[in-house]
Amino acid sequence: MEEFDLILIGAGLANGLIALGLLHGRPEMRIALIEAGEIGGNHTWCFQESDVPAHALPWLGPLISHSWAAQDVHFPGRSRRIANGYCAVTSARFREVLAGARLTLLAPMRAIGITPSGVRLADGRELRAPAVIDGRGQRPSRHLDVRAQKFVGLEVRTAAPHGLSAPVIMDARIAQRDGYRFFYVLPLAADCLLIEDTRYSDAMALDGAALRADVLEYARANHWEITEILREEEGVLPVALGGDIAAFWAEGAEGQGGAGVARSGLAGAFFHPMTGYSLPDGVRLAQALAALPSLTSASAHAAARGLSMRLWRERRFFRMLARMLFDAALPDQRWRVLRRHYGLSEGLIARFYAARLTFADKIRILAGKPPVPIGAALVSLLRPAPAPIHQQIEPI
Ligand SMILES: Cc1cc2nc3c(=O)[nH]c(=O)nc-3n(C[C@H](O)[C@H](O)[C@H](O)COP(=O)(O)OP(=O)(O)OC[C@H]3O[C@@H](n4cnc5c(N)ncnc54)[C@H](O)[C@@H]3O)c2cc1C
């Protein structure tokens, strides 16, 4: 029986952040990180510079593989450069940093039995610790009403410098299909781009082949000659329209992660309701756990559940906007909601991403001529939440 101070199940984004955040303040901590697949998976995780507090940078900073001083958006009739820094964490950098940290990494290794005091591994070994955290990622729940932000991204080498100096967060000057559709482009080097075809869609199913072909078509239209496809990533991220967060957390107690086991990341509903992004919440949770005077399964569970429920309550407005986007706007007209949003002030846009809108921001967002028909918008706002889940994600 091996003993640790903390066992983290799943070496994905959330648990990696927790490990690094805790080790920063308590380097003597004995942490085991158990991963069934590859540590960090296959992602390019991005965040707005203003999404995370400066005091997290001493431990978060080493994860940042790329950063830019500004970002661009393009809509029919509106192009804009936004002077907010943008940062990327690649899975490769994430693995490198975790491999260099004082951690016991067990990968590939599946955790099969999880309790608040330990875990049983697929090879029969048992690990014990006073604190266990389940960060096994996205899972279906009948208590969350979510739709999809889905995408396929190709990281490509271009024959000549592509000429982009800043990420293109949204380029919606394209045919709309399968909901609100836009391209997302990160200039990773002078001759290297990550190009993603993204859709805010009612259906969770992803047609990888079709989106891949669309990425290549977009590259051709921009006169970027591709000499090599370096890697590929895809995702179906949750966009939250409603739900019952208390029931969601109670569901975990029914057996998903074992009663009383804290949940991190998407497993704990730590994501921005409109973007599905979870890195800023991952930093928040890591900091909340690092601030606990004593880390046990009970204290971690209370802290994680408390934070998740508080964030959920505070983000009601975002779920209402998501309902307006999905229910009020016709799928091929959803881009109008986003175009209007990107006409607002830079400060408001930054607070939107950080999920820290002020009351005045909310009024500002709702003021003026609605970009979608008012009748449909009202119906969507009055629609009671939650509704049954629309996910078809494979259970983990
Ligand atoms: C391709 C992609 C790009 C994304 N880009 C961004 C972005 O730019 N910014 C952002 O903020 N968010 C982004 N997201 C959304 C979200 O932040 C990520 O999904 C993030 O990885 C979620 O973190 P997590 O720790 O909850 O889960 P994950 O990172 O998915 O980690 C869960 C881990 O648990 C492991 N696991 C599962 N079961 C077991 C088991 N029984 N035993 C051991 N290990 C197990 C899995 O193999 C996995 O590695 C992206 C998502 C995807 C898919």
The ligand as an SDF file (V2000), in Angstrom:
LIG
                    3D

 53 58  0  0  0  0  0  0  0  0999 V2000
   -9.2280   19.9640  -28.0480 C   0  0  0  0  0  0  0  0  0  0  0  0
   -9.7110   20.8260  -26.9070 C   0  0  0  0  0  0  0  0  0  0  0  0
   -9.2990   22.1460  -26.8080 C   0  0  0  0  0  0  0  0  0  0  0  0
   -9.7360   22.9560  -25.7540 C   0  0  0  0  0  0  0  0  0  0  0  0
   -9.3170   24.2380  -25.6960 N   0  0  0  0  0  0  0  0  0  0  0  0
   -9.5830   24.9660  -24.5810 C   0  0  0  0  0  0  0  0  0  0  0  0
   -9.0190   26.2560  -24.4320 C   0  0  0  0  0  0  0  0  0  0  0  0
   -8.3960   26.7760  -25.3660 O   0  0  0  0  0  0  0  0  0  0  0  0
   -9.1950   26.8970  -23.2470 N   0  0  0  0  0  0  0  0  0  0  0  0
   -9.9200   26.3390  -22.2270 C   0  0  0  0  0  0  0  0  0  0  0  0
  -10.0070   26.9290  -21.1410 O   0  0  0  0  0  0  0  0  0  0  0  0
  -10.5500   25.1650  -22.4070 N   0  0  0  0  0  0  0  0  0  0  0  0
  -10.3900   24.4540  -23.5360 C   0  0  0  0  0  0  0  0  0  0  0  0
  -10.9680   23.2410  -23.6930 N   0  0  0  0  0  0  0  0  0  0  0  0
  -12.0490   22.8520  -22.7520 C   0  0  0  0  0  0  0  0  0  0  0  0
  -11.5820   22.3010  -21.4100 C   0  0  0  0  0  0  0  0  0  0  0  0
  -10.8240   23.2610  -20.7270 O   0  0  0  0  0  0  0  0  0  0  0  0
  -10.7400   21.0560  -21.5860 C   0  0  0  0  0  0  0  0  0  0  0  0
  -11.6040   20.0270  -22.0230 O   0  0  0  0  0  0  0  0  0  0  0  0
   -9.9750   20.6160  -20.3520 C   0  0  0  0  0  0  0  0  0  0  0  0
   -9.0160   19.6910  -20.7600 O   0  0  0  0  0  0  0  0  0  0  0  0
  -10.8750   20.0500  -19.2760 C   0  0  0  0  0  0  0  0  0  0  0  0
  -10.0550   19.7510  -18.1710 O   0  0  0  0  0  0  0  0  0  0  0  0
  -10.3410   18.5350  -17.2100 P   0  0  0  0  0  0  0  0  0  0  0  0
   -9.1580   18.4360  -16.3170 O   0  0  0  0  0  0  0  0  0  0  0  0
  -11.6820   18.6430  -16.6420 O   0  0  0  0  0  0  0  0  0  0  0  0
  -10.4020   17.2390  -18.1610 O   0  0  0  0  0  0  0  0  0  0  0  0
   -9.3090   16.6320  -19.0910 P   0  0  0  0  0  0  0  0  0  0  0  0
   -8.2400   17.6060  -19.4100 O   0  0  0  0  0  0  0  0  0  0  0  0
  -10.0510   15.9830  -20.2230 O   0  0  0  0  0  0  0  0  0  0  0  0
   -8.6320   15.5100  -18.1910 O   0  0  0  0  0  0  0  0  0  0  0  0
   -9.2890   14.3770  -17.7310 C   0  0  0  0  0  0  0  0  0  0  0  0
   -8.2490   13.2490  -17.7150 C   0  0  0  0  0  0  0  0  0  0  0  0
   -8.7230   12.1570  -16.9290 O   0  0  0  0  0  0  0  0  0  0  0  0
   -8.2550   10.9750  -17.5180 C   0  0  0  0  0  0  0  0  0  0  0  0
   -9.0590    9.8540  -17.0140 N   0  0  0  0  0  0  0  0  0  0  0  0
  -10.3530    9.5550  -17.2790 C   0  0  0  0  0  0  0  0  0  0  0  0
  -10.7310    8.4450  -16.5960 N   0  0  0  0  0  0  0  0  0  0  0  0
   -9.6540    8.0560  -15.8610 C   0  0  0  0  0  0  0  0  0  0  0  0
   -9.4280    6.9860  -14.9520 C   0  0  0  0  0  0  0  0  0  0  0  0
  -10.3940    6.1050  -14.6500 N   0  0  0  0  0  0  0  0  0  0  0  0
   -8.2080    6.8510  -14.3870 N   0  0  0  0  0  0  0  0  0  0  0  0
   -7.2230    7.7380  -14.6900 C   0  0  0  0  0  0  0  0  0  0  0  0
   -7.3910    8.7870  -15.5400 N   0  0  0  0  0  0  0  0  0  0  0  0
   -8.5900    8.9340  -16.1210 C   0  0  0  0  0  0  0  0  0  0  0  0
   -8.4270   11.2300  -19.0160 C   0  0  0  0  0  0  0  0  0  0  0  0
   -7.6330   10.3550  -19.7730 O   0  0  0  0  0  0  0  0  0  0  0  0
   -7.9890   12.6910  -19.1110 C   0  0  0  0  0  0  0  0  0  0  0  0
   -6.6140   12.8380  -19.4150 O   0  0  0  0  0  0  0  0  0  0  0  0
  -10.6010   22.4210  -24.7640 C   0  0  0  0  0  0  0  0  0  0  0  0
  -11.0430   21.1140  -24.8890 C   0  0  0  0  0  0  0  0  0  0  0  0
  -10.6240   20.3280  -25.9530 C   0  0  0  0  0  0  0  0  0  0  0  0
  -11.1470   18.9120  -26.0680 C   0  0  0  0  0  0  0  0  0  0  0  0
  1  2  1  0
  2  3  1  0
  2 52  2  0
  3  4  2  0
  4  5  1  0
  4 50  1  0
  5  6  2  0
  6  7  1  0
  6 13  1  0
  7  8  2  0
  7  9  1  0
  9 10  1  0
 10 11  2  0
 10 12  1  0
 12 13  2  0
 13 14  1  0
 14 15  1  0
 14 50  1  0
 15 16  1  0
 16 17  1  0
 16 18  1  0
 18 19  1  0
 18 20  1  0
 20 21  1  0
 20 22  1  0
 22 23  1  0
 23 24  1  0
 24 25  2  0
 24 26  1  0
 24 27  1  0
 27 28  1  0
 28 29  2  0
 28 30  1  0
 28 31  1  0
 31 32  1  0
 32 33  1  0
 33 34  1  0
 33 48  1  0
 34 35  1  0
 35 36  1  0
 35 46  1  0
 36 37  1  0
 36 45  1  0
 37 38  2  0
 38 39  1  0
 39 40  1  0
 39 45  2  0
 40 41  1  0
 40 42  2  0
 42 43  1  0
 43 44  2  0
 44 45  1  0
 46 47  1  0
 46 48  1  0
 48 49  1  0
 50 51  2  0
 51 52  1  0
 52 53  1  0
M  END
$$$$
